[in-house]
Amino acid sequence: MNDDYSKCSLHGKTALITGAAHRIGATIARHLHQQGANIALHYRKSRAEAEQIQAELQALRPDSVILIQADLLKTDSLPRLVGEAAARWGGLDVLINNASTFYPTAVGEVTEQQWNDLTGSNLKAPFFLSQAATPYLRERKGTIISIVDIHAERPLKNYPVYSIAKAGLVMMTRALACELGPEIRVNAIAPGAILWPEHKMDEETRLRIISRTFLKKQGDPADIAKAVLYLVEAGYVSGQVLTVDGGRSVNS
């Protein structure tokens, strides 16, 4: 970790990261914090994990992390979430739409609740969060980065609703880049085999997925965090999806 944060590239900037209590979101939070950013760390249910990350990061740099609890499916709560993040350090520079819901939905058995849950967390919430954040980001010439999926372009079998929602998030990225420029840049990152799903996946399936990458290995959450930092700093990049998958998506 860097002890002289005043020399870091994100010193004085504030990043709101949704779903940042664990997995990729937590790694993004640590990485941006290391680069000097103040972190507004959103969580829904994982309070203990969020408090652990807050304690870890504030031991390195006091008064640099706040926790904000919210259910992203409750659209009315999203302006409050963004407002709390912006109020703490006097503005907002980065919104990371990371929170996501992922589970299979068999066609013929999909319920409306499943549809609302998957499209709500993966598309509706990012849109309304981005809308709520726009006035703050415009003041600071900030940026929005959404975590999409390689399966937004090539659907994942047995996950049609998830794939549809992530495809919508890709289009949201491009549409908002058009709507919010030139003051706000909007981009996305499409991870491949970075972390395995929280539900069980057999070893044969994992090996088959890895074999389809050009690099013949699994990625790491740090690869996504580094891509986020690049997009935060890439002042002439907007409306793009940066794929981080070891080449898997172009390997037919």
C-alpha positions as a Markdown table, in Angstrom:
| # | Residue | x | y | z |
|---|---|---|---|---|
| 1 | Met | 0.0 | 0.0 | 0.0 |
| 2 | Asn | 1.1 | 3.6 | -0.7 |
| 3 | Asp | 1.7 | 5.6 | 2.4 |
| 4 | Asp | 1.7 | 9.0 | 0.6 |
| 5 | Tyr | -1.8 | 9.1 | -0.7 |
| 6 | Ser | -1.5 | 12.8 | -1.7 |
| 7 | Lys | 0.6 | 11.7 | -4.7 |
| 8 | Cys | -1.9 | 9.1 | -5.8 |
| 9 | Ser | -3.8 | 9.5 | -9.0 |
| 10 | Leu | -7.2 | 9.5 | -7.3 |
| 11 | His | -6.4 | 11.6 | -4.3 |
| 12 | Gly | -9.4 | 13.7 | -3.3 |
| 13 | Lys | -11.8 | 11.9 | -5.5 |
| 14 | Thr | -14.9 | 10.0 | -4.3 |
| 15 | Ala | -16.1 | 6.6 | -5.7 |
| 16 | Leu | -19.4 | 5.0 | -5.0 |
| 17 | Ile | -19.2 | 1.3 | -5.5 |
| 18 | Thr | -22.4 | -0.9 | -5.3 |
| 19 | Gly | -22.2 | -4.4 | -3.9 |
| 20 | Ala | -18.7 | -3.8 | -2.6 |
| 21 | Ala | -18.7 | -5.9 | 0.5 |
| 22 | His | -17.3 | -9.0 | -1.1 |
| 23 | Arg | -16.0 | -10.6 | -4.3 |
| 24 | Ile | -15.1 | -8.3 | -7.2 |
| 25 | Gly | -16.7 | -5.2 | -5.7 |
| 26 | Ala | -14.4 | -5.5 | -2.6 |
| 27 | Thr | -11.3 | -5.8 | -4.7 |
| 28 | Ile | -12.3 | -2.7 | -6.7 |
| 29 | Ala | -12.8 | -0.8 | -3.5 |
| 30 | Arg | -9.4 | -1.8 | -2.2 |
| 31 | His | -7.7 | -0.9 | -5.5 |
| 32 | Leu | -9.3 | 2.5 | -5.8 |
| 33 | His | -8.6 | 3.3 | -2.2 |
| 34 | Gln | -4.9 | 2.4 | -2.7 |
| 35 | Gln | -4.9 | 5.0 | -5.4 |
| 36 | Gly | -6.1 | 7.7 | -3.0 |
| 37 | Ala | -9.9 | 7.6 | -3.6 |
| 38 | Asn | -12.4 | 8.0 | -0.8 |
| 39 | Ile | -14.9 | 5.1 | -1.0 |
| 40 | Ala | -18.6 | 5.1 | -0.4 |
| 41 | Leu | -19.1 | 1.3 | 0.0 |
| 42 | His | -22.7 | 0.1 | -0.7 |
| 43 | Tyr | -24.0 | -3.2 | 0.7 |
| 44 | Arg | -27.4 | -4.7 | 1.0 |
| 45 | Lys | -27.2 | -7.6 | 3.6 |
| 46 | Ser | -23.4 | -8.1 | 4.1 |
| 47 | Arg | -23.0 | -5.7 | 6.9 |
| 48 | Ala | -20.3 | -7.6 | 8.7 |
| 49 | Glu | -18.2 | -8.0 | 5.6 |
| 50 | Ala | -18.6 | -4.3 | 4.8 |
| 51 | Glu | -17.6 | -3.3 | 8.3 |
| 52 | Gln | -14.5 | -5.5 | 8.0 |
| 53 | Ile | -13.4 | -3.8 | 4.7 |
| 54 | Gln | -14.1 | -0.4 | 6.2 |
| 55 | Ala | -11.9 | -1.1 | 9.2 |
| 56 | Glu | -9.2 | -2.5 | 7.1 |
| 57 | Leu | -9.0 | 0.5 | 4.8 |
| 58 | Gln | -9.5 | 3.1 | 7.5 |
| 59 | Ala | -6.5 | 1.7 | 9.4 |
| 60 | Leu | -4.5 | 2.6 | 6.3 |
| 61 | Arg | -6.2 | 6.1 | 5.8 |
| 62 | Pro | -8.6 | 7.4 | 8.5 |
| 63 | Asp | -11.9 | 8.9 | 7.5 |
| 64 | Ser | -11.7 | 7.5 | 3.9 |
| 65 | Val | -14.6 | 4.9 | 3.8 |
| 66 | Ile | -18.3 | 5.2 | 4.6 |
| 67 | Leu | -20.8 | 2.4 | 4.5 |
| 68 | Ile | -24.3 | 2.9 | 2.9 |
| 69 | Gln | -26.9 | 0.2 | 3.2 |
| 70 | Ala | -29.7 | 0.0 | 0.5 |
| 71 | Asp | -31.8 | -2.4 | -1.3 |
| 72 | Leu | -31.2 | -1.4 | -5.0 |
| 73 | Leu | -34.5 | -2.9 | -6.0 |
| 74 | Lys | -36.2 | -0.1 | -4.1 |
| 75 | Thr | -35.9 | 2.6 | -6.7 |
| 76 | Asp | -37.1 | 5.4 | -4.3 |
| 77 | Ser | -34.0 | 4.8 | -2.1 |
| 78 | Leu | -31.4 | 5.4 | -4.8 |
| 79 | Pro | -31.3 | 9.2 | -4.7 |
| 80 | Arg | -30.7 | 8.9 | -1.0 |
| 81 | Leu | -27.9 | 6.5 | -1.6 |
| 82 | Val | -26.2 | 8.7 | -4.1 |
| 83 | Gly | -26.8 | 11.8 | -2.0 |
| 84 | Glu | -25.1 | 10.3 | 1.1 |
| 85 | Ala | -22.1 | 9.3 | -1.0 |
| 86 | Ala | -21.7 | 12.8 | -2.5 |
| 87 | Ala | -22.4 | 14.7 | 0.8 |
| 88 | Arg | -19.6 | 13.0 | 2.8 |
| 89 | Trp | -16.7 | 14.5 | 0.9 |
| 90 | Gly | -18.4 | 17.2 | -1.0 |
| 91 | Gly | -19.0 | 15.6 | -4.4 |
| 92 | Leu | -18.9 | 12.4 | -6.5 |
| 93 | Asp | -16.4 | 11.5 | -9.2 |
| 94 | Val | -17.0 | 7.8 | -9.9 |
| 95 | Leu | -20.0 | 5.6 | -9.9 |
| 96 | Ile | -19.3 | 1.8 | -10.2 |
| 97 | Asn | -22.4 | -0.2 | -10.9 |
| 98 | Asn | -21.1 | -3.5 | -9.7 |
| 99 | Ala | -23.9 | -5.1 | -7.7 |
| 100 | Ser | -25.5 | -8.0 | -9.6 |
| 101 | Thr | -27.8 | -11.0 | -9.2 |
| 102 | Phe | -26.9 | -14.2 | -11.0 |
| 103 | Tyr | -28.9 | -17.5 | -11.1 |
| 104 | Pro | -30.3 | -19.8 | -13.8 |
| 105 | Thr | -33.9 | -19.4 | -15.1 |
| 106 | Ala | -35.3 | -22.2 | -17.3 |
| 107 | Val | -37.4 | -21.0 | -20.1 |
| 108 | Gly | -41.0 | -22.2 | -19.5 |
| 109 | Glu | -40.6 | -21.8 | -15.8 |
| 110 | Val | -39.4 | -18.2 | -15.4 |
| 111 | Thr | -41.5 | -16.3 | -12.9 |
| 112 | Glu | -42.3 | -12.6 | -12.9 |
| 113 | Gln | -40.5 | -12.3 | -9.6 |
| 114 | Gln | -37.3 | -13.8 | -11.1 |
| 115 | Trp | -37.6 | -11.4 | -14.1 |
| 116 | Asn | -38.0 | -8.4 | -11.8 |
| 117 | Asp | -35.2 | -9.5 | -9.6 |
| 118 | Leu | -32.6 | -10.2 | -12.4 |
| 119 | Thr | -33.5 | -7.2 | -14.6 |
| 120 | Gly | -33.9 | -5.0 | -11.5 |
| 121 | Ser | -30.5 | -5.6 | -10.0 |
| 122 | Asn | -28.6 | -5.9 | -13.4 |
| 123 | Leu | -30.3 | -3.1 | -15.4 |
| 124 | Lys | -33.0 | -1.0 | -13.6 |
| 125 | Ala | -30.9 | -0.2 | -10.6 |
| 126 | Pro | -27.8 | 0.8 | -12.5 |
| 127 | Phe | -29.9 | 3.1 | -14.7 |
| 128 | Phe | -31.7 | 4.9 | -11.9 |
| 129 | Leu | -28.5 | 5.1 | -9.8 |
| 130 | Ser | -26.8 | 6.7 | -12.8 |
| 131 | Gln | -29.6 | 9.1 | -13.3 |
| 132 | Ala | -29.5 | 10.1 | -9.6 |
| 133 | Ala | -25.7 | 10.5 | -9.8 |
| 134 | Thr | -25.7 | 12.6 | -13.0 |
| 135 | Pro | -25.9 | 16.1 | -11.3 |
| 136 | Tyr | -23.0 | 15.3 | -9.0 |
| 137 | Leu | -20.9 | 13.7 | -11.7 |
| 138 | Arg | -21.5 | 16.5 | -14.1 |
| 139 | Glu | -20.1 | 19.0 | -11.5 |
| 140 | Arg | -16.9 | 17.0 | -11.2 |
| 141 | Lys | -16.7 | 15.8 | -14.9 |
| 142 | Gly | -16.9 | 12.3 | -13.5 |
| 143 | Thr | -17.4 | 8.8 | -14.9 |
| 144 | Ile | -19.8 | 5.9 | -14.7 |
| 145 | Ile | -18.5 | 2.3 | -15.0 |
| 146 | Ser | -20.8 | -0.7 | -15.1 |
| 147 | Ile | -19.7 | -4.3 | -14.7 |
| 148 | Val | -21.5 | -6.2 | -17.4 |
| 149 | Asp | -20.6 | -9.8 | -18.7 |
| 150 | Ile | -19.2 | -11.4 | -21.8 |
| 151 | His | -22.6 | -13.2 | -21.9 |
| 152 | Ala | -24.2 | -9.9 | -22.8 |
| 153 | Glu | -23.0 | -10.6 | -26.3 |
| 154 | Arg | -23.1 | -14.4 | -26.3 |
| 155 | Pro | -25.9 | -15.7 | -24.1 |
| 156 | Leu | -25.2 | -18.2 | -21.4 |
| 157 | Lys | -27.3 | -21.3 | -21.7 |
| 158 | Asn | -29.9 | -21.7 | -18.9 |
| 159 | Tyr | -29.4 | -18.0 | -17.9 |
| 160 | Pro | -31.6 | -16.2 | -20.4 |
| 161 | Val | -33.0 | -13.5 | -18.1 |
| 162 | Tyr | -29.5 | -12.7 | -16.7 |
| 163 | Ser | -28.1 | -12.5 | -20.2 |
| 164 | Ile | -30.9 | -10.3 | -21.4 |
| 165 | Ala | -30.4 | -7.9 | -18.4 |
| 166 | Lys | -26.6 | -7.6 | -19.0 |
| 167 | Ala | -27.2 | -7.0 | -22.7 |
| 168 | Gly | -29.5 | -4.1 | -21.7 |
| 169 | Leu | -26.7 | -2.8 | -19.4 |
| 170 | Val | -24.3 | -2.7 | -22.4 |
| 171 | Met | -26.8 | -0.7 | -24.3 |
| 172 | Met | -27.4 | 1.5 | -21.3 |
| 173 | Thr | -23.7 | 2.2 | -21.2 |
| 174 | Arg | -23.7 | 3.3 | -24.9 |
| 175 | Ala | -26.9 | 5.3 | -24.6 |
| 176 | Leu | -25.8 | 7.2 | -21.5 |
| 177 | Ala | -22.4 | 7.9 | -23.0 |
| 178 | Cys | -24.4 | 9.6 | -25.8 |
| 179 | Glu | -26.8 | 11.4 | -23.4 |
| 180 | Leu | -24.3 | 12.5 | -20.7 |
| 181 | Gly | -21.3 | 13.6 | -22.7 |
| 182 | Pro | -19.2 | 15.7 | -22.8 |
| 183 | Glu | -19.2 | 16.2 | -19.1 |
| 184 | Ile | -19.6 | 12.5 | -18.0 |
| 185 | Arg | -17.9 | 9.5 | -19.5 |
| 186 | Val | -19.7 | 6.2 | -19.4 |
| 187 | Asn | -18.0 | 2.8 | -19.9 |
| 188 | Ala | -18.4 | -0.9 | -18.9 |
| 189 | Ile | -16.2 | -3.9 | -18.2 |
| 190 | Ala | -17.1 | -7.4 | -19.3 |
| 191 | Pro | -15.4 | -10.0 | -17.1 |
| 192 | Gly | -14.9 | -13.6 | -18.2 |
| 193 | Ala | -13.7 | -16.4 | -15.9 |
| 194 | Ile | -12.7 | -14.3 | -13.0 |
| 195 | Leu | -14.6 | -15.8 | -10.0 |
| 196 | Trp | -16.8 | -18.9 | -10.1 |
| 197 | Pro | -20.5 | -18.6 | -9.2 |
| 198 | Glu | -21.3 | -18.8 | -5.5 |
| 199 | His | -23.4 | -21.9 | -6.3 |
| 200 | Lys | -21.5 | -25.1 | -7.0 |
| 201 | Met | -19.8 | -25.6 | -10.4 |
| 202 | Asp | -18.1 | -28.9 | -11.1 |
| 203 | Glu | -14.4 | -29.1 | -11.8 |
| 204 | Glu | -15.0 | -30.4 | -15.4 |
| 205 | Thr | -17.0 | -27.4 | -16.3 |
| 206 | Arg | -14.4 | -25.1 | -14.8 |
| 207 | Leu | -11.6 | -26.7 | -16.8 |
| 208 | Arg | -13.7 | -26.5 | -20.0 |
| 209 | Ile | -14.2 | -22.8 | -19.5 |
| 210 | Ile | -10.6 | -22.2 | -18.8 |
| 211 | Ser | -9.6 | -24.2 | -21.9 |
| 212 | Arg | -11.6 | -21.9 | -24.1 |
| 213 | Thr | -9.5 | -18.9 | -23.1 |
| 214 | Phe | -6.4 | -18.0 | -25.2 |
| 215 | Leu | -4.4 | -17.6 | -22.0 |
| 216 | Lys | -5.4 | -21.0 | -20.6 |
| 217 | Lys | -5.9 | -19.7 | -17.1 |
| 218 | Gln | -8.5 | -18.2 | -14.8 |
| 219 | Gly | -8.5 | -14.4 | -14.2 |
| 220 | Asp | -8.3 | -12.6 | -10.9 |
| 221 | Pro | -10.5 | -9.9 | -9.4 |
| 222 | Ala | -7.5 | -7.7 | -9.5 |
| 223 | Asp | -7.7 | -7.8 | -13.3 |
| 224 | Ile | -11.1 | -6.2 | -13.1 |
| 225 | Ala | -10.0 | -3.6 | -10.5 |
| 226 | Lys | -7.1 | -2.6 | -12.8 |
| 227 | Ala | -9.5 | -2.2 | -15.7 |
| 228 | Val | -11.7 | 0.0 | -13.6 |
| 229 | Leu | -8.7 | 2.2 | -12.7 |
| 230 | Tyr | -7.8 | 2.5 | -16.4 |
| 231 | Leu | -11.3 | 3.6 | -17.3 |
| 232 | Val | -11.5 | 6.1 | -14.4 |
| 233 | Glu | -8.3 | 7.7 | -15.7 |
| 234 | Ala | -8.9 | 7.3 | -19.5 |
| 235 | Gly | -10.1 | 10.8 | -20.3 |
| 236 | Tyr | -10.8 | 10.1 | -24.0 |
| 237 | Val | -12.7 | 6.8 | -23.7 |
| 238 | Ser | -16.5 | 6.7 | -23.5 |
| 239 | Gly | -19.3 | 4.4 | -24.7 |
| 240 | Gln | -17.0 | 1.4 | -24.6 |
| 241 | Val | -17.0 | -2.1 | -23.2 |
| 242 | Leu | -13.6 | -3.4 | -22.1 |
| 243 | Thr | -13.6 | -7.2 | -22.2 |
| 244 | Val | -11.4 | -8.9 | -19.6 |
| 245 | Asp | -11.7 | -12.6 | -20.3 |
| 246 | Gly | -8.3 | -14.0 | -21.4 |
| 247 | Gly | -9.6 | -14.0 | -25.0 |
| 248 | Arg | -12.5 | -16.4 | -24.4 |
| 249 | Ser | -15.1 | -14.3 | -26.1 |
| 250 | Val | -13.4 | -14.3 | -29.4 |
| 251 | Asn | -12.5 | -18.0 | -29.3 |
| 252 | Ser | -15.1 | -19.8 | -31.4 |
